[in-house]
Amino acid sequence: MPKVLVVGGGASGMIAGIFARNYGADVTILERNNRIGKKILATGNGRCNYTNVNLSIENYHGNNPKFAYSCLSKFGVDKTLDFFEQLGITPAIEDNGKVFPLSYQSSSVLDVLRFELEELGVEVITDGFVVDIKKDKRFVLTLEDGRKVYGDRVILATGGNAAPNTGSDGNGYTLAENMGHSIAEIFPGLVQLKLEGNIFKQVDGVKFVGTVGLYNGNQLIKEDSGDILFTNYGISGPPILQLSRTALKCLKDNKDVELKVSIIHRKTEEELYNYLIYRFGFMAKKTIEIGLIGLINKRLILPILKELGINKNKQIAHLSNDEVSRLSKILTDWRFKISGSKSFKDAQVTAGGVDTDEIDSSTMESKLVKGLYFAGEIVDIDGDCGGFNLQWAWSSGYVAGRNASLE
């Protein structure tokens, strides 16, 4: 019976521990926090969006996104749903493919995983911060307090650099590098974007349903729609998170990227122009400031008029066709320069990580160190928002756990 040591008690570490034990290994999970699964509690705004039935390899990113295919095919969405249902999680599948526990509580997912670990007899050492790994005939893990733990196989499931308050502060990369592995440059993924401009204090907190598009010159790179939120530093909301990884990668590659914000996104610029001509036809005596109430969020009116150089007290009867045209343009296509993003503290996932060229995709074993395995966010694979990152954690954890347990 091989002794398997799992470093990290998050989503991928717990699944790796469960399946390593299921396949016959003696398993110990080493978690730096005082309890396991801390990050799971924050997922899906506390509801735990644990997979997505619309999953495809296109939802994954990294220097070689297709690396994820092997794990996802071995333990995909159907197996994930079955596994969790047998543990007690009834799935609630929403229109966008997101899957939540029917209780809509992240704690439900964590509770059933913890119960399963206890049932299987997996040892969990909390406050067990691993600071060093050595390998001679066996692996020797040194903890921060000086304790040493010995094992035949090690699974690094430490997470990445996102949400460091949960314990994922990048220590896993140091451990991997010390074992000879290369780290693809890391940066925040699924994170809010900072924009250039001086309007943001005025519009901080304004929320609307719209569309955002990422542009390099005239070329649309990616777009998404949904709830968008202006903030005092720039912009946030699920569509922004979806675009953020691509935006930051472009900035790192020194590409100029602009964000197109469509506040009114169900009309083209021409359709909106015709509608405004019609709308303004029955409010000729009103000022333009009053005339836009009921069309867009009231707090956006003055910043937009200032941007266009239109006096807020100008009577609608005196608006020129050019001014109506420019108003139509900014409401359907307001452009902003992206200057960066919020930090890892605010990010939901880490882009970059352990180089996938140095890992066997079919087993998640290191190609450099026999008996060393990887699972989850530490690897240079990250997914879109919507349950795809947790699915990667389950899939890679399953493959690593199963293969680490084999004689």
N, C-alpha and C positions, 0 to 999 in steps of 0.2 A: 504494500500500500504506500504509494508515494506521498510525501509530505508536501503539500502545496501552500505557499504563503501568498496571500493576496494583499497587496499594498494599496489601501484605499477602500473605504466602505461606502462608496456612493452607488449609483445605479449599476454601472458595469461591474464594480467589485462584488456587489451582493449577488448578482446573477452568476458571475464567474465562480463564486464560492459555492452557490447552490448546485450548479451543474458539475463542478469538480467533485463535490461530495456525492452527488447522484451517480457519478461514474466510478466511485470507489476510492477516492483519495481521502487522506486525512487533511483537513483544511483549517487554516487559521487566517482570519481577516485582521489586518492591522489598520486601525483608523486613528488619525491624529486628533479628532474631536472627541468630546466626551460622550457622543452617541453617533451611530451610523445614519446615513441617509439624510443628512441635514439639507443638502441642496434639493432633494426631491420635493421637500415641503414647499419650496418656493416656485416650483414649475407650474405653468399654466395658471398663473395668478392664484396659486393655492388650490387649484382644481386638478392638476396633473394630467396634462394632455399626453398620454403615454404611448401613442402611436398614431399613424394616419393611414387609412385604408386606400388613399390615392397615391401611395408611395411609389416612386420610381427612382432609378439611379440618377436621374436629372436633378433630384432634390439634394444631391451631395456635391461637396466641393473639396478642393485640395489640389496639390500638384498632380495627383493621379486619382481623380474621383472614382474611377472604375475599380480601384482597389477594394472598395466597399462591397462590390457585387457578390463576392464569394460568401462573406458572412451573412449578408442580407438574404441570400438564396438558401442558406442552411437553416436560418432561424428568422423567418420573415414575419409579416403582419399576422397571417393566420395562426402560426405557431405561438406568436406572442399573445394573441387574443385567447387561444386555448389555454396556454400556460397560466395566465392571470385569472381566467375564469375558474380554473380548477383550484386556484388559491382563494377564490371568493370574490373576485372583482367582476361584476357585471358591467359590460361595456355600454356606454352611451355614445352612439355615433352621430355626429352632427353633419349638416349638409356639405361642409367643406372638407369632409373626410376625417376631421379631428376626432380622436377617441378619448373619452374621459371615463373614469369610474362613475357608475350611476349615482353614487353618493356625492359626486362632485367635490371630493375631498382628497387632496394629495396624501393626507395622513393615512387614508385607506390603503393606498399602494404600499407605503412604507410599512404599515402595520403587518400586512400579510407577508411581506418579504422577511421581516424580522422574525415572525412566527415560524416561517419555513426554515430559516437558518437554525433556530432553536430546536425545532423538531428533528432536523437532520444531524444535530450535534456538531455544527460548525462552531469552532471557538472564535469569539470576537474579542480582540484586545483593543479597548478604547484608550484614549490618551497615549496612543502608541505611534509617535511621530518617527518615521524611518528617516535617518539622516545619512545612512551609508549602506551600500550593498557590495559584498565581495563574493567571489566564487573560487573555491578550490575544488575539492571533491563535491562539496555541497555548498549551498548558498548560506552566507552569514549576513543577517540584517542587524544593523546597530541602531538602537533607538536613541532618542534625544537624551533620555535619562541614563544612558549607558548600558541598558539591558541588551542582550544579544539573543536573536531568534534564528533557529537553523531550519533549513528545508531543502527538499530536492528540486523543487520548481518554484519559480516566482512569477506572479502576474502583476505587472504594474498597471494599476487602474486608479491613478491619483487625480484624474481630472486634468484640466488645463490651467489657465490663468484667470478665467472669468469668475466673477463673484468670489473674490479671495476671502471674504468674510465667512464663507462656508468651508474654508480650508484648502481650496484649490488655488494656491498662490504660485504655481510654477515649479514647486520642488521636484515634481516627477521628471521634469526635463533635465534637471541637474543629475538626478539618479541615473537617467538613461544615458546622458552624456558621459558620466563616469564609467558606464559599462561599454563605452565605445560608440554609442549611437549618435547620429547627426540629427539636428533639429531644424526643420523648415521654419523660416521666420514666422513668429507668432504676432498676431494682432487681433483686436476685438472683432467678434462677429455678432450679428444680431444686436446692434447697438444704436443709440440715438445719434443723429448727425448734427454737427456744428455747421452753421451757414454764415457767410459774410453778409453784412448789412447792419443798419442801425434801427430797424423797426421792431426788433424782437422783444424789447421790454414792453412796448405798447401792446403787442399781440400775445404775450405770454399767457398760456392757458386757453387760447381759442381752439376749439375742437370742431371739426367738420368732417363730413364724408366726402372724399374726393379721390383723385388719382395722382400718383407721383410717377415720374419717369426719369431715368438716368440717361443722360446724353453725353456723348463725346463728339463735339461739333454738332453736325446735323444727324448723327447716327444714334438711334435709340438702342440702348444696350439692354435695358430691363425696365419693366414697369409693374405697378401693383396698385390696387384700389382698396379702400376701406377707411377706417377711422384714422384721421390725421390730427396731430396736435402741434400747434406752434408753441415754442418754449422760449425762455429768455436767452438761450444759447443757439437756437435753431429750430429743429423739428423732430418729432417723435411719432409713435404709433406703429401698429403692426406692418403697414406697407413700407414704412421707413426701415424697420428692422430687416425686412426681406431684401431691401436694396443695399443695405449698409456694407455687407461683405464685399460686394462687387465694387461699390464706390471706393472703399478704402484700398482695395487691391489696385484700382486704377490710379489712385493718388500715389501709392507706393511705386507704381511703374511710371510715374511722372506724366500721366495722361491728364489732360484738362477734362474735368467732369462737371456738368451742370445738373441741377435738379429742376425739373419742370413740375410745377405744382398746379393742378387743375382744381380750383375751388368749386367751379361749376363744371362737372365732368360728364354730364349726360347730354350736353349740347356741344356741337362744334362751334368754333369761333364765329362762323357765318350764321349759324342758327341762333346763337346768342345775340349777335348784332341785330338780326331781324326781330327777335323777341324784345330787345331793349327799345328799338324804335317804336314797336307796338305799345310796350309798357309805358314809355315816357309820353306817349300820345295822350294819355288821360291824366297826366299829372304835370302839365306844362307850368303851372304857377309854383310848384314846389321847388325847393333848392335840391341840388343833386345829392347832398348829404341825406336829406329826408327821403328822396326818391329811391335810394338803395336799401332802405329799411324793409325787411321782409324778403329780400332777395339773398343777402349774405349776412353773416354774423355782424352785428352792429359795430363791434370793436375793430373790424377790418376796414370799415368805410373810410375813416380819416387817413390811415396809413396808405391805402391804395390811392386815394385822391391826391395825397401829397406826392406819392411816387410818380403820378401822371401829370403833376403840375396843374391840376384843376382846382379852382377855388371852391371850397365846400359850400359857399353861399351863392354860387352861380345858379341862376334859375334854369330849370330844365329846358324851358323854351329857347334859351340862348345857347344851348349846347350845340357844337358843330358836329357834323357827321364824323369828322376825324376823331373828335373826343369820344364819341360813342364807340367808334371802331377800336380805339386804344383801350377803352374800358372792357370791351368784349375780349380783346387779346389778353389782358392781364388776368381776367377771371378764368380763362381757359388755359392760359399758358404763362404763368408767372415764373420767371427763371431766377435761380439763386446759385451762387458759387459755393461749392462745398469746401470747407476749410479743414475738416477733420471730423473727429467723433468724440463722444464721451469715453471715459476710461474703462479698463477691465472691470472696475468696481460696478459699473452699470451694465456691462455686457452679459448676454445670456449664454454665450459660447465662445470658445477660442478657435480662431482660424490659425492654421499651421500646426506644428507639433512634430512628433517623431517621424522621421523620413520613412515613407511606406516602402521604398526600394529595399530597406533593410529588414523588412518583416515579411514572413510567408503569409500571404493573404488567405490561404486555405486552413491554416492552423493558428495564426496570430503569434507564432513563435519567432523570436529573433533569429535572423540569419547569421548574426555575429556571435551570439552567446547561447549555447544549447541550454534549454531549460528555462529561458527567460521569455515571458509572453507579455503581450500588451492588450489592453481593452479600453474602449471608450474614448473620451475627449483628448487624452494624451497623444493619440495618433493624429497625423495630418489628414484628418477627415472631419468635416463639419457639415451639418445639414441646415436646410431652411427652417424657418419658424413654423411650428404646427405639428410637433410630435416626432419629427424626423431625427432629432438628436437623441432622444430617449430610445428610439428604435435602434439606432446605431449602438447605443450602450448595451441594450439587451442582446443584439445579434453578435457583436464582437465579444461580449462577456461570455455568452454561451459557447462560442467557438474556442476561446482561450481556455475556459474552464474545462470543457470536455477534453481538449487535447493535452492540457497540462496534467490531467489525471491518468492518462494512458501510460502503461509500463513501457 
